Amino acid sequence: MNLNKVMLIGRLTRDPEMRYTPSGAPVTTFSLATNRYGQGPDGEKKEYTDYHNVVVWNIGKRNLAEITGQYLHKGSLVYIEGRLQTRSWEGQDGQKRKTTEVNATEVQFLEPRSQSQGQGQGQAREAPAAEPVAAGLGAQPEDASRDVDPEDIPF
């Protein structure tokens, strides 16, 4: 039996980038920062930040790529569920390149409209009418948006 499942809650480190494949399929990419805690070399409690590249495609009639590209922005708090995927290609310089990314199958916005507006750099984007906004399933935790200040993200 095999299992390839990833579940992350974190904040976008940059605005999503939506593109179209040559066949016209939309795809949205962004980077997500997650925090974890452990001991540093000196034995002190230390916070570590991990960065994850996320790829979102439309799935069936669910327009996940378009929704995430339209409504998310730098600093947005989201829940991502999907699978790890490693791709390799040859760069323009002839070198082989490889990347591992999360191929998202669920994207849930964890902030109500009022908190997510105006947090990103650039223009504020208005979310659809439902609060919490969800492209996936589930409920929004009350204090989920208080853990990381978007201004602390280094990108």
Secondary structure, DSSP 8 states (H G I E B T S, - for coil): -----EEEEEEESS--EEEE-TTS-EEEEEEEEEEEEEE-TTS-EEEEEEEEEEEEE-BTTB-HHHHHHHH--TT-EEEEEEEEEEEEEE-TTS-EEEEEEEEEEEEEE-S-HHHHTT-SSSS-----SSSS-BSSS----TTGGGSS-GGGS--
